[in-house]
């Protein structure tokens, strides 16, 4: 149960980082 919760937290953290990176990438594309 705790392991599942940990994986859930890791997934949410990764998705957040991915969305941030994606937004930065889109900003760079718009800048170009």
BELTA-V95904 format. One record per backbone hydrogen bond with DSSP energy under -1.0 kcal/mol. CO is the residue of the C=O (numbers start at 1). NH is the residue of the N-H. Records with the same first field share a line. If there is no record, write none. Layout:
BEGIN
CO = NH ; NH
END
This chain:
BEGIN
1 = 5
2 = 6
3 = 7
4 = 8
5 = 9
6 = 10
7 = 11
8 = 12
9 = 13
10 = 14
11 = 15
12 = 16
13 = 17
14 = 18
15 = 19
16 = 20
17 = 21
18 = 22
19 = 23
20 = 24
21 = 25
22 = 26
23 = 27
24 = 28
25 = 29
26 = 30
27 = 31
28 = 32
END
